[in-house]
Amino acid sequence: MSSASESGGRAQQMRAKAQELKDAGERATDPEERKRLQDTANRLTEESEQTGGKGSDDRGMNPL
C-alpha cells in the first residue's frame, strides 16, 4: 500500500508542476516558448494520469 500512496503523491506533484508550466505558457510572450511549455504541461498531465490516476477520479485506479 505504501507504493500506491507514493505513486499518488508523485502523480499529484506532476499535476502541480504541469499546472505551473501551463500557467507559465499562458504568460509567455514568445509563441515557441508558449507551445513548448504547454506541450510539456500536457505530457506531464498524461504521465500523472498513468502514474496515479486523476486524483478524485477513480478511472484507471487499481481497486486493490
MARNU-182285 format. One record per residue: residue in one letter; residue number from 1; x, z, y of N, C-alpha, C in turn. Coordinates in steps of 0.1 Angstrom, whole numbers, plus 2048, in hexadecimal, padded with zeros to 3 digits. Layout:
<nodes>
- A; NUM; X; Z; Y; X; Z; Y; X; Z; Y
...
</nodes>
This chain:
<nodes>
- M; 1; 808; 800; 7F4; 800; 800; 800; 809; 800; 80D
- S; 2; 814; 806; 80C; 81E; 806; 817; 821; 7F8; 81B
- S; 3; 822; 7EF; 811; 825; 7E1; 814; 81A; 7DA; 81C
- A; 4; 80E; 7DE; 819; 802; 7D8; 820; 802; 7DC; 82E
- S; 5; 805; 7E9; 831; 805; 7EE; 83F; 810; 7E8; 846
- E; 6; 81C; 7E6; 840; 827; 7E0; 847; 824; 7D2; 84A
- S; 7; 81D; 7CA; 841; 819; 7BD; 844; 80F; 7BC; 850
- G; 8; 806; 7C6; 850; 7FC; 7C6; 85B; 803; 7C9; 868
- G; 9; 80D; 7D2; 868; 814; 7D5; 874; 81C; 7CA; 879
- R; 10; 822; 7C3; 870; 82A; 7B7; 874; 821; 7AC; 879
- A; 11; 815; 7AA; 873; 80C; 7A0; 878; 807; 7A4; 886
- Q; 12; 805; 7B0; 888; 800; 7B5; 895; 80B; 7B2; 8A0
- Q; 13; 817; 7B5; 89C; 822; 7B2; 8A6; 823; 7A3; 8A8
- M; 14; 821; 79B; 89E; 822; 78D; 8A0; 817; 788; 8A9
- R; 15; 80B; 78D; 8A7; 800; 78A; 8B0; 802; 78E; 8BE
- A; 16; 808; 799; 8C0; 80B; 79E; 8CE; 815; 795; 8D4
- K; 17; 820; 791; 8CD; 82A; 788; 8D2; 824; 77A; 8D5
- A; 18; 81B; 776; 8CC; 814; 769; 8CF; 80C; 769; 8DB
- Q; 19; 805; 774; 8DE; 7FD; 776; 8EA; 806; 775; 8F7
- E; 20; 812; 77C; 8F6; 81C; 77C; 901; 820; 76E; 904
- L; 21; 823; 767; 8F9; 828; 759; 8FB; 81D; 750; 901
- K; 22; 811; 752; 8FC; 806; 74A; 901; 804; 74D; 910
- D; 23; 805; 759; 914; 803; 75D; 922; 80F; 757; 92A
- A; 24; 81B; 757; 925; 826; 752; 92C; 825; 743; 92D
- G; 25; 81F; 73C; 923; 81C; 72E; 923; 812; 72A; 92E
- E; 26; 809; 733; 930; 7FF; 730; 93A; 804; 731; 948
- R; 27; 80F; 73A; 94A; 815; 73C; 957; 820; 731; 959
- A; 28; 825; 72B; 94F; 830; 722; 950; 82C; 716; 959
- T; 29; 835; 712; 961; 833; 706; 96A; 838; 6F9; 964
- D; 30; 842; 6FA; 95B; 847; 6EF; 955; 83F; 6EB; 949
- P; 31; 839; 6DF; 948; 831; 6DB; 93D; 837; 6DC; 92F
- E; 32; 844; 6D8; 92F; 84B; 6D9; 922; 84D; 6E8; 91D
- E; 33; 850; 6F0; 927; 851; 6FF; 924; 844; 704; 91F
- R; 34; 839; 701; 926; 82C; 705; 923; 828; 701; 915
- K; 35; 82B; 6F5; 911; 828; 6F0; 904; 830; 6F7; 8F9
- R; 36; 83D; 6F9; 8FC; 845; 700; 8F3; 840; 70F; 8F0
- L; 37; 83D; 715; 8FB; 838; 723; 8F9; 82B; 724; 8F2
- Q; 38; 822; 71A; 8F5; 815; 71A; 8EE; 816; 717; 8DF
- D; 39; 81F; 70D; 8DD; 822; 70A; 8CF; 827; 716; 8C7
- T; 40; 831; 71D; 8CD; 836; 728; 8C6; 82C; 733; 8C4
- A; 41; 823; 735; 8CE; 818; 73F; 8CD; 80F; 73B; 8C2
- N; 42; 80C; 72E; 8C1; 803; 72A; 8B6; 809; 72C; 8A8
- R; 43; 816; 729; 8A7; 81D; 72B; 89A; 81D; 73A; 897
- L; 44; 820; 743; 8A0; 820; 751; 89D; 812; 756; 899
- T; 45; 808; 751; 8A0; 7FA; 755; 89C; 7F7; 751; 88E
- E; 46; 7FB; 744; 88A; 7F8; 740; 87C; 800; 748; 872
- E; 47; 80D; 74B; 876; 815; 754; 86C; 80F; 762; 86B
- S; 48; 80A; 767; 876; 804; 775; 876; 7F8; 775; 86D
- E; 49; 7F0; 76A; 86D; 7E4; 76A; 865; 7E8; 769; 856
- Q; 50; 7F3; 762; 853; 7F7; 761; 845; 7FD; 76E; 841
- T; 51; 804; 775; 84A; 80B; 782; 846; 802; 78D; 844
- G; 52; 7F9; 78F; 84E; 7F1; 79B; 84D; 7E2; 79A; 851
- G; 53; 7DD; 78E; 850; 7CF; 78C; 853; 7CD; 78B; 862
- K; 54; 7C0; 78C; 866; 7BD; 78B; 874; 7B8; 798; 87A
- G; 55; 7BF; 7A3; 877; 7BA; 7AF; 87D; 7AE; 7B4; 876
- S; 56; 7A3; 7B5; 87E; 796; 7BA; 878; 78F; 7B0; 870
- D; 57; 793; 7A3; 870; 78D; 799; 868; 793; 799; 85A
- D; 58; 78A; 79A; 850; 78F; 79C; 842; 792; 790; 83B
- R; 59; 790; 784; 841; 794; 778; 83A; 7A3; 778; 837
- G; 60; 7A6; 774; 82B; 7B4; 773; 827; 7BB; 780; 823
- M; 61; 7B3; 78B; 824; 7B9; 798; 821; 7B7; 79B; 812
- N; 62; 7C1; 7A0; 80C; 7C1; 7A4; 7FE; 7B9; 7B1; 7FD
- P; 63; 7AE; 7B2; 7F6; 7A6; 7BE; 7F5; 7AD; 7C9; 7ED
- L; 64; 7B8; 7C7; 7E6; 7BE; 7D1; 7DE; 7C7; 7DA; 7E6
</nodes>
